[in-house]
Amino acid sequence: MKNKVIVAGSILVDRIHAIGVYPHSGELAQVRSVHRESGGLVPNTGRDLKLLDPGLEVLAVGKVGDDSDGAFVRGQLADAGLDL
């Protein structure tokens, strides 16, 4: 029998803004780059479980929007081998 785990909870998109230097109070910083990462309990725990046991069936349960961020997160979860 194949082991199965259901991971339910928050599914987020983190926007990471890289800056050159940390500004002092009242100063501005130039953003050098911006990228997205999936985050929250479901992506983080689900990916970790798949890394620990690639044969484990992991079902990701949560609510995501029907927009580009939702598509991004669904793609990240599918690429990690999670069942959506």
C-alpha positions as CSV (number, residue, x, y, z in Angstrom):
1,M,0.0,0.0,0.0
2,K,1.3,3.4,-1.0
3,N,1.6,6.0,1.8
4,K,-0.5,9.2,1.4
5,V,-0.4,12.5,3.2
6,I,-2.8,15.4,2.9
7,V,-1.3,18.8,3.6
8,A,-3.9,21.6,4.1
9,G,-3.5,25.2,5.0
10,S,-2.1,28.5,3.6
11,I,-0.7,28.8,0.1
12,L,1.1,32.1,-0.5
13,V,3.2,33.9,-3.1
14,D,6.2,35.7,-1.6
15,R,7.6,38.6,-3.5
16,I,11.3,38.9,-2.8
17,H,12.8,42.4,-3.4
18,A,16.6,42.4,-3.5
19,I,18.2,45.7,-2.6
20,G,21.9,46.8,-2.8
21,V,22.2,48.3,0.7
22,Y,19.9,48.5,3.7
23,P,18.9,52.1,4.0
24,H,19.1,54.2,7.2
25,S,15.9,55.7,8.6
26,G,14.4,58.2,6.2
27,E,16.4,57.0,3.2
28,L,15.4,55.1,0.2
29,A,16.8,51.9,-1.3
30,Q,17.1,50.9,-4.9
31,V,15.4,47.6,-5.7
32,R,17.7,45.6,-7.9
33,S,15.5,42.7,-8.6
34,V,12.1,41.1,-7.8
35,H,11.2,37.5,-7.9
36,R,8.4,35.2,-6.7
37,E,8.6,32.1,-4.5
38,S,5.7,29.9,-3.3
39,G,5.4,29.9,0.4
40,G,3.1,29.0,3.3
41,L,2.4,25.8,5.1
42,V,1.3,23.7,2.1
43,P,4.1,24.4,-0.4
44,N,6.8,24.4,2.3
45,T,5.7,21.2,4.1
46,G,4.6,19.4,0.9
47,R,7.9,20.0,-0.8
48,D,9.9,18.9,2.3
49,L,7.8,15.7,2.6
50,K,8.5,14.9,-1.1
51,L,12.2,15.5,-0.5
52,L,12.2,13.2,2.5
53,D,10.3,10.4,0.7
54,P,9.9,10.9,-3.1
55,G,7.6,7.9,-3.2
56,L,5.2,9.5,-0.8
57,E,1.9,10.7,-2.3
58,V,1.3,14.2,-1.1
59,L,-2.0,15.9,-1.7
60,A,-2.0,19.7,-1.5
61,V,-5.2,21.3,-0.3
62,G,-5.8,25.1,-0.2
63,K,-7.4,28.0,-2.0
64,V,-5.6,29.9,-4.6
65,G,-6.8,32.6,-7.0
66,D,-7.5,32.3,-10.7
67,D,-4.8,34.7,-11.7
68,S,-1.1,34.7,-12.6
69,D,0.0,34.2,-9.0
70,G,-2.4,31.2,-8.6
71,A,-1.0,29.7,-11.8
72,F,2.5,30.2,-10.6
73,V,1.8,28.5,-7.3
74,R,0.0,25.6,-8.9
75,G,2.9,25.1,-11.3
76,Q,5.4,25.2,-8.4
77,L,3.4,22.5,-6.5
78,A,3.0,20.3,-9.6
79,D,6.7,20.6,-10.4
80,A,7.5,19.5,-6.8
81,G,5.4,16.4,-7.4
82,L,2.4,17.3,-5.2
83,D,-1.0,16.2,-6.2
84,L,-3.3,19.2,-6.6
